[in-house]
Amino acid sequence: MFQKVHLYLTAMCAGITAAIMIVMSLCYLYISEKGLYDNQYTSFQNDINTITTSLEQQSVISMEWLSKMESSGNYSFFVMDNGIPFLYNRLGGFSEMTDTEELLEKCLDTYHASYEYEYTVTGKELNSGLYNTCFHAEFPFNPNGGRHEFYASVIELNRNDSSLQMVILHSLDFLKEQIRRQRVRFLLIDVTAVLVLTLFSFFFTGRLLQPIIENRRRQTAFIAAASHELRTPLSVILTAVDCCHNADAKKQQGFLDTIQQEGALMSSLINDMLTLSNSDNHNFPIRPKEVELDTLLMNTYEAFEPVARKKSQTLSITLPDTSVPVCMADDERISQVLSILLHNAISYTPAGGQIELSLQYKKSRFYLTVSDTGIGIPDEDKKKIFDRFYRAEKSRSTKGHFGLGLSIAAEIIKFHHGTITVSDNPGGGSIFTVMLP
């Protein structure tokens, strides 16, 4: 299921980003190409104005001048004097066109159909120069809708009864090739960007899903472990109930005691699971207030000292010589953490062992420690003992310990923005340290 969700999220993130990027690229290309065409057309018009001005001042048009004009602007000229073509006419650069005469005819037809009347009406009478009137028109020209496109200009100069007509063509093949290369570059960039976005989205969405996958895994493991832990006392209870039917009054009392004991264990386990469930749902009840931790530790010590003495253990307490500031914490939850740690210490420390409860205040932090001289915790288990239902082979075999106590303690300290760690006691055993800000 998560694999499909991962792929769907990757496709959605990469697809949306890629679509936005492609739309922006197309918009840029449209604006850029339009600008290139407009700039080229403006440049063509300026050159035609310059050529027209030069023609007005000349009485003789030389082939040298035509050749120079062609090479300077990448233009092709076709000149007719009183309708007679110049010998120069060759439309250089368009040798691939199969019919030059047809090309010129279509160009002049376009001019006559669309521009001649307009420019005749608006043409100007010259007050100086060799010619009486001068007209010129520039227009895009694409014969037969083919792949060759041009900017064309037709210039007409009239003096008395003579006339000079000039057709100038500027091929847009170079501009179209420039635009084609630009499109190819953008295509390669967009394809590369889409691939990079897909890889990034796959990695990023995988990281986003990882906590959900881990939480799902932990929930599955939690349910499986809880089912296993509940099955044992439930089986004992059902067996004891069956035995009660055929037992005498004395034996029935023993079976009832067993049922009560196993029921209490199940109740404790269920309460612990509910506590952790509230933590997972971020509904963990924490009510911070000003707490005097030295007084809290003393009360906890007085509650557990008789229990330790009953097991022939020595429970001691060490408090700072000077008064410590109050701590903003939930006193009931901190007492629950200390009870869990002391209960574990008493359970896994042999008779004659020592258990110490202490408090220190350093650099605006409170340090609560519970140390014992018990069997200790192997290094490979230290990173796992705060996991739910985790029980080391040696130190978690005692009946009634379900492996949830330290998990609950860790959740309580986490909601207090503190830390809980475990280390080895130099004299043997373990030291649990709780740090509270």
KOLKE-558362 format. One record per residue (C-alpha): x, y, z. Coordinates in pm, whole numbers, plus 50000, padded with zeros to 5 digits. Example, Ala and Ser with C-alpha at 12.3 -4.5 7.8 and 13.67 -1.06 7.14 Angstrom:
BEGIN
512304955050780/513674989450714/
% end
This chain:
BEGIN
500005000050000/502715024750099/504635016949781/501645027549569/501145058649780/504835066449738/504575063549359/501365083949346/502875111749557/506035111549345/504005114149025/501805141649168/504675162949305/506875158448998/503935162348760/502645194848911/506105210148931/507005198548581/503725212048440/504355246148597/507935246148467/506865236148113/504115262648102/506605289048216/509115276947956/506505279147680/505535314147791/509165324747791/509745309547447/506665327047309/507755360847446/511375355247343/510545344146988/508065372446941/510745396647058/513275381846816/510875385346522/509905420846623/513545431446666/514475415946334/511565433246160/512435466746320/516055462746214/514915454345860/512715485345845/515575507445966/517885493145701/515255499045432/514895535145543/518655539145514/518705522945169/515805544345050/517525576245167/520675565644988/518765558044668/517125592344671/520545608744650/521945586844369/521515591743995/523355559443913/523015526444098/526235506744070/526625469344105/529325475844364/526875494644582/524265467044545/526815440444636/527895460344940/524305464645058/523625427545015/526645416545214/526125441745494/522545431245568/522315396245428/519765408945176/518965400244815/518105427944564/516085426944246/516075460344057/513945471143759/514465503743573/511285513543388/510245477143407/513545464343266/515465440943502/519075449643587/521715425343468/522795423343833/519615406243944/520445372244087/518705369544428/521885357644594/521405332644871/518205317644726/519645293744471/517665265544630/514455282344516/513375264744198/511705294444029/513135328744103/510775346443866/507795330144037/509145341244374/509435377344259/506035376344096/504365364344416/506205390344619/505025418244386/501515404144382/501445405844764/502705441544749/500195452444482/497285435444658/497925448245008/500255477945012/500465496844682/497235516844715/497955525545076/501435537945007/500415556244688/497815576144879/500115583645171/503265587944963/505155620345006/506275645944751/509985651744795/511305686944815/514875676544751/516755648344587/516765634644237/513295618444251/509895634344273/508175606844476/509355577344681/507295549044825/508375518145014/506495490645200/507795462945425/505845431245494/506315394545598/506295371845297/505885334045285/505375320444930/503025290444918/503215287045298/506555268845255/509425265745494/511165296845355/509965328845515/511115364145433/510815399945528/510205417845198/510365454145093/509295470444767/510735505044691/509355526944412/511135558644300/509585581344034/511225610043848/509365626743562/508495598143326/511035573243458/510615549143748/512855526643954/511445496544137/513495475844382/512505443744561/514555434944871/514205401245042/515635391645378/515515354545459/514385344045804/516035309945779/518875320446009/516435334646263/514315303046247/517435281746298/518325303046602/514835298046740/514985260646668/518275257646861/516735277147147/513755253447155/516045223147153/518045237447442/514865243747642/513605208847559/516825193247688/516735215247997/513085206648067/513645169248016/516655170148248/514715190748503/511775166548493/514105137148558/515795155348845/512405165748985/511175129848965/514215116949151/513965144649409/510215139049453/510765101649492/513395107649761/511475135849931/508105117949944/509905086850067/511315107050354/507875121450427/506285086950434/509025071550647/507575083250983/504125070550879/505575036950772/507565034651094/504505043551301/502465017251116/505194991551179/505325000451547/501534998251577/501514964051414/504304952151642/502544967551941/499264949651866/501044916651808/503034919752130/499994930852330/497984901352199/500774877952302/501044893252650/497284892152707/496994856352587/499094842152873/497134855553173/493864849652988/494774813052936/495644809653302/492314825353401/490304802553172/492174771953298/491564781953659/487844786953585/487594751953437/489364737053735/487014754553978/484064733753854/485454700853983/487504713454280/486584713854647/486184746254842/489824747554954/491214743054601/488624766754458/490024794254680/493484788254534/492134789954181/490244822054266/493454837354401/495154828254074/492324843953875/492544875654082/496324877454042/496214872253665/493314896853633/495374923153813/498254916953571/495904920853274/494484952953422/497994966953469/498944957953114/495794973752970/496365005653169/499935007553037/498755002552679/496125029652720/498805053152849/500995046852544/497985049652314/497255084352452/500885093252388/500645081852026/497505102951981/499255133152138/496615132052408/499035125452691/497765143353003/500585165553135/499695192453387/502865212053468/503125232553782/505815243554025/507295212354184/509925209354458/511835179454329/513715173354655/510405169154838/509075146854560/512175124554578/511885122054955/508245110954930/509165084854668/512005072354884/509715068255186/507225048654973/509805023854836/512175020455132/509984994055307/509724974354982/513514974054940/514074964955305/511644935955272/513884921854994/516994927455205/518124956454985/519484990255090/517705020554942/519415054155001/518745089754889/521145118354813/519895154254792/521775187154730/523125204955037/521585237554919/518035244354815/517205239254448/514765260154237/511295247654166/510765228053846/507825232453609/506595196553577/503705173053642/504525159453987/502315128653944/503985119053615/507505124653751/506575103054051/505365076653805/508735077353626/510655073653953/508325045554060/508985026853733/512755030653770/512765020754139/510424991554077/512774978453807/515824984054026/514264964954317/513074936954088/516464930953923/518784937054219/519614906354430/519284905354809/521994925754979/522254949654684/522214987254703/519885011754529/520415049354534/518015077454446/519665111554396/519015147154274/521455172454130/521025207553986/523585218753728/523485246753470/519705252553499/518985215353461/517725189553706/519275154953708/517385126553878/519265093453895/518375058354006/521385035454036/521514999054146/524004970854186/521874945654003/522564923453704/523024953053467/522014957053105/524174944752813/525434971352572/523464956952281/520244961052482/520794996752602/519445011852278/516334990052285/515194989852647/512935020052589/511155002152304/507704988652378/507464952552492/511244949052473/512714926152736/516334915752747/516954878552789/518394881753137/516864912553291/513284909953163/512204874953251/510434883653575/506714877153568/504664908753567/507154929153366/505704934353020/508404957352885/506194988152889/507405006153202/510505021953050/508535030852735/506015049552948/508815066753140/510465077552815/507155091652682/506555111253003/510045126552997/509695134552625/506525154352695/508505173152962/511135181652696/513735162252889/515835131152833/516255097252996/519435076752951/520995045153091/524635037353165/526675011653352/527315015053722/531095012653784/530384989454078/528064967753868/524464973353777/522815002353596/522305039853632/519195056353488/519475094153455/516525117353394/517275152953283/514575179553318/514975215553197/
% end
